Amino acid sequence: MMTCYEHLDLLREQIERHLPELSAHLARRSQILHVSRRGAPERYVVWSHYAGAYEWMGGQDAGAQLGADALQAVEQIKRTLLPTL
């Protein structure tokens, strides 16, 4: 079973690979992934063991699921943060 950190680190890698317009930062042993794009407020993603999915943390989308795997989450993050692409 993967830890929260491992799930978030996998998502960070996928964001770097598929969404170079975004910056993703995960502090060592953190359980919160920081995602941002230039000129926009930083957003936060967590892994919910209860839901078995990535979720937005805080803000207007708090608790909204992004997907059960990293690629699903990348697509949802893209729709939210880069809607014109």
MODELLER restraints for C-alpha pairs under 7 A, 6 or more apart:
rsr = mdl.restraints
at = mdl.atoms
rsr.add(forms.Gaussian(group=physical.xy_distance, feature=features.Distance(at['CA:4:A'], at['CA:31:A']), mean=5.99, stdev=0.5))
rsr.add(forms.Gaussian(group=physical.xy_distance, feature=features.Distance(at['CA:4:A'], at['CA:47:A']), mean=5.64, stdev=0.5))
rsr.add(forms.Gaussian(group=physical.xy_distance, feature=features.Distance(at['CA:5:A'], at['CA:29:A']), mean=6.00, stdev=0.5))
rsr.add(forms.Gaussian(group=physical.xy_distance, feature=features.Distance(at['CA:5:A'], at['CA:30:A']), mean=6.24, stdev=0.5))
rsr.add(forms.Gaussian(group=physical.xy_distance, feature=features.Distance(at['CA:5:A'], at['CA:31:A']), mean=5.61, stdev=0.5))
rsr.add(forms.Gaussian(group=physical.xy_distance, feature=features.Distance(at['CA:7:A'], at['CA:47:A']), mean=6.73, stdev=0.5))
rsr.add(forms.Gaussian(group=physical.xy_distance, feature=features.Distance(at['CA:8:A'], at['CA:33:A']), mean=6.28, stdev=0.5))
rsr.add(forms.Gaussian(group=physical.xy_distance, feature=features.Distance(at['CA:8:A'], at['CA:47:A']), mean=6.69, stdev=0.5))
rsr.add(forms.Gaussian(group=physical.xy_distance, feature=features.Distance(at['CA:9:A'], at['CA:26:A']), mean=6.86, stdev=0.5))
rsr.add(forms.Gaussian(group=physical.xy_distance, feature=features.Distance(at['CA:10:A'], at['CA:70:A']), mean=6.69, stdev=0.5))
rsr.add(forms.Gaussian(group=physical.xy_distance, feature=features.Distance(at['CA:11:A'], at['CA:70:A']), mean=4.96, stdev=0.5))
rsr.add(forms.Gaussian(group=physical.xy_distance, feature=features.Distance(at['CA:12:A'], at['CA:24:A']), mean=5.69, stdev=0.5))
rsr.add(forms.Gaussian(group=physical.xy_distance, feature=features.Distance(at['CA:14:A'], at['CA:70:A']), mean=6.77, stdev=0.5))
rsr.add(forms.Gaussian(group=physical.xy_distance, feature=features.Distance(at['CA:14:A'], at['CA:71:A']), mean=6.92, stdev=0.5))
rsr.add(forms.Gaussian(group=physical.xy_distance, feature=features.Distance(at['CA:14:A'], at['CA:74:A']), mean=6.96, stdev=0.5))
rsr.add(forms.Gaussian(group=physical.xy_distance, feature=features.Distance(at['CA:15:A'], at['CA:24:A']), mean=6.90, stdev=0.5))
rsr.add(forms.Gaussian(group=physical.xy_distance, feature=features.Distance(at['CA:15:A'], at['CA:74:A']), mean=6.14, stdev=0.5))
rsr.add(forms.Gaussian(group=physical.xy_distance, feature=features.Distance(at['CA:21:A'], at['CA:37:A']), mean=6.53, stdev=0.5))
rsr.add(forms.Gaussian(group=physical.xy_distance, feature=features.Distance(at['CA:22:A'], at['CA:35:A']), mean=6.83, stdev=0.5))
rsr.add(forms.Gaussian(group=physical.xy_distance, feature=features.Distance(at['CA:22:A'], at['CA:36:A']), mean=5.62, stdev=0.5))
rsr.add(forms.Gaussian(group=physical.xy_distance, feature=features.Distance(at['CA:22:A'], at['CA:37:A']), mean=4.74, stdev=0.5))
rsr.add(forms.Gaussian(group=physical.xy_distance, feature=features.Distance(at['CA:23:A'], at['CA:35:A']), mean=5.65, stdev=0.5))
rsr.add(forms.Gaussian(group=physical.xy_distance, feature=features.Distance(at['CA:23:A'], at['CA:36:A']), mean=5.22, stdev=0.5))
rsr.add(forms.Gaussian(group=physical.xy_distance, feature=features.Distance(at['CA:23:A'], at['CA:37:A']), mean=6.10, stdev=0.5))
rsr.add(forms.Gaussian(group=physical.xy_distance, feature=features.Distance(at['CA:24:A'], at['CA:33:A']), mean=6.79, stdev=0.5))
rsr.add(forms.Gaussian(group=physical.xy_distance, feature=features.Distance(at['CA:24:A'], at['CA:34:A']), mean=5.56, stdev=0.5))
rsr.add(forms.Gaussian(group=physical.xy_distance, feature=features.Distance(at['CA:24:A'], at['CA:35:A']), mean=4.49, stdev=0.5))
rsr.add(forms.Gaussian(group=physical.xy_distance, feature=features.Distance(at['CA:24:A'], at['CA:36:A']), mean=6.58, stdev=0.5))
rsr.add(forms.Gaussian(group=physical.xy_distance, feature=features.Distance(at['CA:25:A'], at['CA:33:A']), mean=5.93, stdev=0.5))
rsr.add(forms.Gaussian(group=physical.xy_distance, feature=features.Distance(at['CA:25:A'], at['CA:34:A']), mean=5.11, stdev=0.5))
rsr.add(forms.Gaussian(group=physical.xy_distance, feature=features.Distance(at['CA:25:A'], at['CA:35:A']), mean=6.57, stdev=0.5))
rsr.add(forms.Gaussian(group=physical.xy_distance, feature=features.Distance(at['CA:26:A'], at['CA:32:A']), mean=6.70, stdev=0.5))
rsr.add(forms.Gaussian(group=physical.xy_distance, feature=features.Distance(at['CA:26:A'], at['CA:33:A']), mean=4.96, stdev=0.5))
rsr.add(forms.Gaussian(group=physical.xy_distance, feature=features.Distance(at['CA:26:A'], at['CA:34:A']), mean=6.35, stdev=0.5))
rsr.add(forms.Gaussian(group=physical.xy_distance, feature=features.Distance(at['CA:31:A'], at['CA:46:A']), mean=6.28, stdev=0.5))
rsr.add(forms.Gaussian(group=physical.xy_distance, feature=features.Distance(at['CA:32:A'], at['CA:44:A']), mean=6.33, stdev=0.5))
rsr.add(forms.Gaussian(group=physical.xy_distance, feature=features.Distance(at['CA:32:A'], at['CA:45:A']), mean=5.80, stdev=0.5))
rsr.add(forms.Gaussian(group=physical.xy_distance, feature=features.Distance(at['CA:32:A'], at['CA:46:A']), mean=5.13, stdev=0.5))
rsr.add(forms.Gaussian(group=physical.xy_distance, feature=features.Distance(at['CA:33:A'], at['CA:44:A']), mean=5.57, stdev=0.5))
rsr.add(forms.Gaussian(group=physical.xy_distance, feature=features.Distance(at['CA:33:A'], at['CA:45:A']), mean=5.04, stdev=0.5))
rsr.add(forms.Gaussian(group=physical.xy_distance, feature=features.Distance(at['CA:33:A'], at['CA:46:A']), mean=6.35, stdev=0.5))
rsr.add(forms.Gaussian(group=physical.xy_distance, feature=features.Distance(at['CA:34:A'], at['CA:42:A']), mean=6.58, stdev=0.5))
rsr.add(forms.Gaussian(group=physical.xy_distance, feature=features.Distance(at['CA:34:A'], at['CA:43:A']), mean=5.92, stdev=0.5))
rsr.add(forms.Gaussian(group=physical.xy_distance, feature=features.Distance(at['CA:34:A'], at['CA:44:A']), mean=4.84, stdev=0.5))
rsr.add(forms.Gaussian(group=physical.xy_distance, feature=features.Distance(at['CA:34:A'], at['CA:45:A']), mean=6.65, stdev=0.5))
rsr.add(forms.Gaussian(group=physical.xy_distance, feature=features.Distance(at['CA:35:A'], at['CA:42:A']), mean=5.78, stdev=0.5))
rsr.add(forms.Gaussian(group=physical.xy_distance, feature=features.Distance(at['CA:35:A'], at['CA:43:A']), mean=5.16, stdev=0.5))
rsr.add(forms.Gaussian(group=physical.xy_distance, feature=features.Distance(at['CA:35:A'], at['CA:44:A']), mean=6.01, stdev=0.5))
rsr.add(forms.Gaussian(group=physical.xy_distance, feature=features.Distance(at['CA:36:A'], at['CA:42:A']), mean=4.60, stdev=0.5))
rsr.add(forms.Gaussian(group=physical.xy_distance, feature=features.Distance(at['CA:36:A'], at['CA:43:A']), mean=6.07, stdev=0.5))
rsr.add(forms.Gaussian(group=physical.xy_distance, feature=features.Distance(at['CA:44:A'], at['CA:56:A']), mean=5.92, stdev=0.5))
rsr.add(forms.Gaussian(group=physical.xy_distance, feature=features.Distance(at['CA:44:A'], at['CA:57:A']), mean=5.27, stdev=0.5))
rsr.add(forms.Gaussian(group=physical.xy_distance, feature=features.Distance(at['CA:45:A'], at['CA:54:A']), mean=6.68, stdev=0.5))
rsr.add(forms.Gaussian(group=physical.xy_distance, feature=features.Distance(at['CA:45:A'], at['CA:55:A']), mean=5.61, stdev=0.5))
rsr.add(forms.Gaussian(group=physical.xy_distance, feature=features.Distance(at['CA:45:A'], at['CA:56:A']), mean=4.65, stdev=0.5))
rsr.add(forms.Gaussian(group=physical.xy_distance, feature=features.Distance(at['CA:45:A'], at['CA:57:A']), mean=5.49, stdev=0.5))
rsr.add(forms.Gaussian(group=physical.xy_distance, feature=features.Distance(at['CA:46:A'], at['CA:54:A']), mean=5.75, stdev=0.5))
rsr.add(forms.Gaussian(group=physical.xy_distance, feature=features.Distance(at['CA:46:A'], at['CA:55:A']), mean=5.44, stdev=0.5))
rsr.add(forms.Gaussian(group=physical.xy_distance, feature=features.Distance(at['CA:46:A'], at['CA:56:A']), mean=6.41, stdev=0.5))
rsr.add(forms.Gaussian(group=physical.xy_distance, feature=features.Distance(at['CA:46:A'], at['CA:57:A']), mean=6.33, stdev=0.5))
rsr.add(forms.Gaussian(group=physical.xy_distance, feature=features.Distance(at['CA:47:A'], at['CA:53:A']), mean=5.92, stdev=0.5))
rsr.add(forms.Gaussian(group=physical.xy_distance, feature=features.Distance(at['CA:47:A'], at['CA:54:A']), mean=4.52, stdev=0.5))
rsr.add(forms.Gaussian(group=physical.xy_distance, feature=features.Distance(at['CA:47:A'], at['CA:55:A']), mean=6.21, stdev=0.5))
rsr.add(forms.Gaussian(group=physical.xy_distance, feature=features.Distance(at['CA:48:A'], at['CA:54:A']), mean=6.08, stdev=0.5))
rsr.add(forms.Gaussian(group=physical.xy_distance, feature=features.Distance(at['CA:48:A'], at['CA:55:A']), mean=6.78, stdev=0.5))
rsr.add(forms.Gaussian(group=physical.xy_distance, feature=features.Distance(at['CA:52:A'], at['CA:68:A']), mean=6.01, stdev=0.5))
rsr.add(forms.Gaussian(group=physical.xy_distance, feature=features.Distance(at['CA:53:A'], at['CA:65:A']), mean=6.41, stdev=0.5))
rsr.add(forms.Gaussian(group=physical.xy_distance, feature=features.Distance(at['CA:53:A'], at['CA:66:A']), mean=6.86, stdev=0.5))
rsr.add(forms.Gaussian(group=physical.xy_distance, feature=features.Distance(at['CA:53:A'], at['CA:67:A']), mean=5.35, stdev=0.5))
rsr.add(forms.Gaussian(group=physical.xy_distance, feature=features.Distance(at['CA:53:A'], at['CA:68:A']), mean=4.08, stdev=0.5))
rsr.add(forms.Gaussian(group=physical.xy_distance, feature=features.Distance(at['CA:53:A'], at['CA:69:A']), mean=6.92, stdev=0.5))
rsr.add(forms.Gaussian(group=physical.xy_distance, feature=features.Distance(at['CA:54:A'], at['CA:65:A']), mean=5.80, stdev=0.5))
rsr.add(forms.Gaussian(group=physical.xy_distance, feature=features.Distance(at['CA:54:A'], at['CA:66:A']), mean=5.19, stdev=0.5))
rsr.add(forms.Gaussian(group=physical.xy_distance, feature=features.Distance(at['CA:54:A'], at['CA:67:A']), mean=5.62, stdev=0.5))
rsr.add(forms.Gaussian(group=physical.xy_distance, feature=features.Distance(at['CA:54:A'], at['CA:68:A']), mean=6.19, stdev=0.5))
rsr.add(forms.Gaussian(group=physical.xy_distance, feature=features.Distance(at['CA:54:A'], at['CA:73:A']), mean=6.61, stdev=0.5))
rsr.add(forms.Gaussian(group=physical.xy_distance, feature=features.Distance(at['CA:55:A'], at['CA:63:A']), mean=5.48, stdev=0.5))
rsr.add(forms.Gaussian(group=physical.xy_distance, feature=features.Distance(at['CA:55:A'], at['CA:64:A']), mean=5.41, stdev=0.5))
rsr.add(forms.Gaussian(group=physical.xy_distance, feature=features.Distance(at['CA:55:A'], at['CA:65:A']), mean=4.32, stdev=0.5))
rsr.add(forms.Gaussian(group=physical.xy_distance, feature=features.Distance(at['CA:55:A'], at['CA:66:A']), mean=5.30, stdev=0.5))
rsr.add(forms.Gaussian(group=physical.xy_distance, feature=features.Distance(at['CA:56:A'], at['CA:62:A']), mean=5.09, stdev=0.5))
rsr.add(forms.Gaussian(group=physical.xy_distance, feature=features.Distance(at['CA:56:A'], at['CA:63:A']), mean=5.41, stdev=0.5))
rsr.add(forms.Gaussian(group=physical.xy_distance, feature=features.Distance(at['CA:56:A'], at['CA:64:A']), mean=5.60, stdev=0.5))
rsr.add(forms.Gaussian(group=physical.xy_distance, feature=features.Distance(at['CA:56:A'], at['CA:65:A']), mean=6.64, stdev=0.5))
rsr.add(forms.Gaussian(group=physical.xy_distance, feature=features.Distance(at['CA:57:A'], at['CA:63:A']), mean=5.98, stdev=0.5))
rsr.add(forms.Gaussian(group=physical.xy_distance, feature=features.Distance(at['CA:66:A'], at['CA:72:A']), mean=6.77, stdev=0.5))
rsr.add(forms.Gaussian(group=physical.xy_distance, feature=features.Distance(at['CA:66:A'], at['CA:73:A']), mean=4.60, stdev=0.5))
rsr.add(forms.Gaussian(group=physical.xy_distance, feature=features.Distance(at['CA:66:A'], at['CA:76:A']), mean=5.69, stdev=0.5))
rsr.add(forms.Gaussian(group=physical.xy_distance, feature=features.Distance(at['CA:67:A'], at['CA:73:A']), mean=4.83, stdev=0.5))
